[in-house]
Amino acid sequence: MVDILLQLIIYSFLGWCCESIYCSLGRGEWINRGFLTGPFCPIYGVGAVVTLGFLKFLPKSVMVVFLGGMLMTSTLEYFTSWLMEKLFNARWWDYSKQPFNFRGYICLEFSLIWGFAILFVVRIFQKYIDKLITGHDSSVLGWTILVILYVVYFVDFVVTV
């Protein structure tokens, strides 16, 4: 259980890093890109954990991982965008001007990017995350780090909302 919670935090942070850098490069200035104030983007953490968990039950072929990852992450992106718009009356992203978009919540270009990203995570990156968190799942240090990170995560969520 601790390994999944650590993965959620790690991927939320890494997703925030990638998203903020990507958006900042496009604008030429630093952009804190995410729902929360701090360096976490929960959709990436949830997306990675749910998708990795789902893909464990499927064949490991490149095509299955790519298509499964693309489908899972695009579905999550659609429902997250829709829900955030309903709850907060705002859109954190809008693909309306992109070709092959669906209601501006998702688009083919980013669905393909998510498929390749999941393929990279499954085939290459996840083994490093597994090594990083192995052995910390039942240690006092592991639990201490986890509690501290989730307190920061929770406080950030409360302050932001």
C-alpha positions in Angstrom: 0.0 0.0 0.0 2.8 2.4 0.9 4.4 1.8 -2.5 1.2 2.9 -4.3 0.9 6.0 -2.1 4.6 6.9 -2.8 4.0 6.3 -6.5 1.1 8.7 -6.4 3.2 11.4 -4.8 6.2 10.8 -7.1 4.2 10.9 -10.3 2.1 13.9 -9.1 5.4 15.8 -8.6 7.0 14.6 -11.9 3.9 15.4 -13.8 3.8 18.9 -12.3 7.5 19.3 -13.4 6.9 18.2 -16.9 3.7 20.2 -17.3 5.1 23.4 -15.8 8.3 23.1 -18.0 6.3 22.4 -21.1 4.0 25.4 -20.6 6.7 27.7 -19.5 8.8 27.0 -22.6 5.8 27.9 -24.7 5.3 31.2 -23.0 8.9 32.2 -22.2 8.2 32.6 -18.5 7.7 30.3 -15.5 4.2 28.9 -15.2 3.1 26.9 -12.2 0.9 24.6 -14.1 -1.4 22.6 -12.0 -4.5 22.6 -9.9 -2.7 22.9 -6.6 -0.5 25.8 -5.5 2.5 23.6 -4.7 4.6 21.2 -6.9 2.0 18.5 -7.3 -0.4 17.8 -10.2 -2.7 15.0 -8.9 -4.1 14.0 -12.3 -0.6 12.7 -13.2 -0.3 10.7 -10.0 -3.7 9.2 -10.2 -3.3 8.6 -13.9 0.0 6.8 -13.5 -1.1 4.6 -10.5 -4.5 3.7 -12.1 -3.1 3.0 -15.5 -0.1 1.0 -14.2 -2.5 -1.0 -12.1 -4.9 -1.6 -15.0 -2.1 -2.6 -17.4 -0.8 -5.3 -15.0 -3.8 -7.4 -16.2 -3.1 -7.0 -19.9 -0.4 -8.5 -22.2 2.8 -6.5 -22.2 3.1 -6.0 -25.9 4.0 -2.5 -27.1 0.7 -2.0 -28.9 -1.4 -3.1 -25.9 0.5 -0.9 -23.5 0.4 2.1 -25.9 -3.4 1.7 -26.6 -4.3 0.8 -23.1 -2.3 3.7 -21.7 -3.8 6.1 -24.3 -7.3 5.0 -23.5 -6.9 5.1 -19.7 -5.2 8.4 -19.5 -7.5 10.1 -22.1 -10.5 8.8 -20.2 -9.1 10.2 -16.9 -8.2 13.5 -18.6 -11.8 13.8 -20.0 -13.6 13.1 -16.8 -11.1 15.2 -14.7 -11.6 18.2 -17.0 -15.3 17.8 -17.0 -15.5 17.5 -13.2 -13.2 20.4 -12.5 -15.3 22.6 -14.8 -18.5 21.6 -13.0 -17.0 22.0 -9.5 -15.0 25.2 -10.0 -16.5 26.7 -13.1 -13.1 26.9 -14.8 -11.1 24.9 -17.3 -7.5 24.1 -16.6 -6.9 23.0 -20.2 -8.9 23.5 -23.4 -8.2 21.6 -26.6 -11.0 23.3 -28.5 -8.6 24.7 -31.1 -6.8 21.4 -31.6 -7.9 19.1 -34.4 -9.7 16.0 -33.5 -10.8 17.2 -30.0 -13.8 16.0 -28.1 -15.6 18.9 -26.4 -12.2 20.6 -25.8 -11.5 18.1 -22.9 -9.3 15.8 -24.9 -7.7 15.7 -28.3 -5.9 13.2 -30.5 -2.5 14.8 -30.3 -2.4 14.6 -26.5 -4.0 11.2 -26.4 -1.1 10.0 -28.5 1.4 11.8 -26.3 -0.2 10.1 -23.2 0.1 6.7 -25.0 3.8 7.2 -25.6 4.3 8.5 -22.1 2.7 5.4 -20.6 4.8 3.2 -22.9 7.9 5.0 -21.7 6.9 4.7 -18.0 6.0 1.0 -18.3 8.9 -0.1 -20.5 11.7 2.1 -19.0 10.9 4.4 -16.1 8.8 2.4 -13.6 11.7 0.1 -12.8 13.6 3.1 -11.4 10.6 4.1 -9.3 10.3 0.5 -8.0 13.9 0.5 -7.0 13.5 3.9 -5.3 10.6 2.8 -3.1 11.6 -0.9 -2.5 12.3 -1.5 1.1 10.6 1.7 2.2 7.1 0.2 2.2 7.3 -1.1 5.8 10.1 0.9 7.3 9.7 3.7 9.8 11.5 6.0 7.4 9.2 5.1 4.6 6.1 5.8 6.7 7.6 9.1 8.0 8.4 10.3 4.5 4.9 9.3 3.3 3.1 11.0 6.2 5.1 14.3 5.7 4.5 14.3 1.9 0.8 13.6 2.3 0.5 16.3 5.0 2.0 18.8 2.5 -0.2 17.5 -0.2 -3.3 17.8 1.9 -2.5 21.3 3.2 -1.9 22.4 -0.4 -5.2 20.9 -1.4 -7.1 22.6 1.4 -5.4 26.0 0.8 -6.0 25.8 -3.0 -9.6 24.8 -2.7 
